[in-house]
Amino acid sequence: MNITLAQLNYHIGDFEKNYTKIADAVQEAKQQGSDLVIFGELATTGYPPRDFLEFEDFIQRSNDTLERIKALSDGIGIVIGAPTINPKVEGKDLFNSAYFFYNKETLRVHHKTLLPTYDIFDEYRYFEPNYNFELVAFKGKKIALTVCEDIWNIGNENPLYPICPMDEMMPLGPDFIINVSASPFSVMHAESRKAIVKENLNRYKIPMFYVNHVGAQTEIIFDGGSIVGGPFGNIYKELPFFEESITTVNLESVLNNNQEDAQVDDNIKEMHDAIVLGIKDYFGKLGFTKAVLGLSGGIDSAVTAALAARALGGENVRGILMPSQYSSDHSVNDARQLAENLNMPYDIIPIEPMYKAFETALSPAFEGTEFNVTEENIQARIRGVLNMAISNKFGNILLNTSNKSEMAVGYGTLYGDLCGGLSVIADVYKTDVYLLAEYINKDGEVIPKNTITKPPSAELRPNQKDSDSLPDYAVLDEILYLYIEEKQGPKAIIARGHDPALVKRILRLVNINEFKRYQTAPALRVSSKSFGMGRRLPIVAKYLS
């Protein structure tokens, strides 16, 4: 038996485009001599469709698409994910299902058992879990159908769930497992995914065909990396990251070959590729082609510009240089050099005259007060207005350039440098921004060396440096990681050797700036705990204040 893995980039709600991709993949599988082609979880709708699942018309269009896909199954089996209406009044209105079509008939509809409700997942909001376990017979083989999370509770070791779907199906004697999945990217997750597949292989001693999505859906990025696992516990084949792939393997070869073909994981390369794909799909799926961003000469805007240029083409990314009386000459020169290296168009709009006008207008109200963060924020907001004006006038999407370290502690100005339609590196800690810059420069200088080596500064007052108000980024980022990703409280973080006063100050900054993060653009998710829908904290909480 020849089995095809169809790793595709879907567009949520674009049923015609999704059908065309699926139909083309079925045709390609037939040309490759395939007996069975497998697609991802909720492939008809795209993942995650969220509250679109509550629209009857949305579900009807998915069902109509399924009928068209079933008509393609003449001579080939098709396994594909789609929502199914729950016929019972009790329970949720839908199931999250895997359909098995062959010769224009439905051989089985298997529903997802384990419904994740953590981080970015909220499936129990929409779906009813499955409690019926049967196999599907196809060309002399018995097949266990599973949907994504169903393979993540091996032997009931995951305390989130009371049942292990594969343990329920193994007494029925399956010959292999199919898993239709939508597993989002985060750094290190590909390793976790391979590890969980291997755990299944070692426990059940039968092959697994695991098909993932690729592509970005707003902030969520899917990396592909679909897997064929062998009965020896080996990764027989792993499909490429961040690109579509239609790949056919022979079941007998999988059963009798102990080859290992897993990709070597490179966290910074994968983070780079994920963000580039995230930008490309955000623009492409919204129907935009051009971006604009402020270029300060600093590393954050430089890395953002370089990533955007790789996603969209340098000619489609416009840089706005907005020097003030506090901007150094080298910052302007670094920004100009970056734009030239990336073949980016750019404008220089000095903001000092505008700042002086604000200063004059506000002088009666500010009489008797000293220069402080208020005047710094005015400069940032002038730049935000200018960036938004270019965005509005020319229909470009403004890219926000704030990093995760800054977003965490509120080191940014609402309606100023936090403006934007997409936060490109808001899930990348400052220390990793430097590693991304080094990766971008690996084949030659793209980001000027001076941009990387100079001390970071917002340049909103004379001789300002980030270190004036923040600890060293290596220390800051470790504290933030322990609090945000590992969800450690102050006592646990202090026990790791960090200064108690510093820990309390940093955690307080994170909490009191929650209101800013509520008002910023979606951030491309590359970590296991990104700001956004996967991290839901109240603004007015007292904890740690």
Protein Blocks (a to p, Z undefined) as FASTA:
>chain_A
ZZddddddddehilmlmmmmmmmmmmmmmmnopabdcddehklnopaekjmlmpmklmmm
mmmmmmmmmmmmgoiacddddddddfbfgdcfbdcdddddeehiafbdcddfbdcfehjb
cfklmmccdfbdcdddeehiacdddehjlmmmgghlafkbcbdfklmmmmnopabdcddd
dddddehklmmmmmmmmmmmmmnopacdddddeddehjbccekjpacddfkopafbacde
hiacdddddfklmmmcccdcbdcddfklmmmmmmmmmmmmmmmmnopabdcdddehiakl
mmmmmmmmmmnopklpccdddddfkbcfklmmmmmmmmmmnopacddddfklmmmmmmmm
mmmmmgoiacdfklmmmmmmmmmmmmmmmmmmnopacddfbdfklmmnopacehilmgcj
bdfklmccfklmmmmmmmmmmnocfbdfklmmpccdehlaghiafklmpccfklmmmmmm
mmmmnopafklmmmnopafklmmmmmmmmmmmmmmmmmmccdddfbfbdgdjklccdfkb
mghZZ
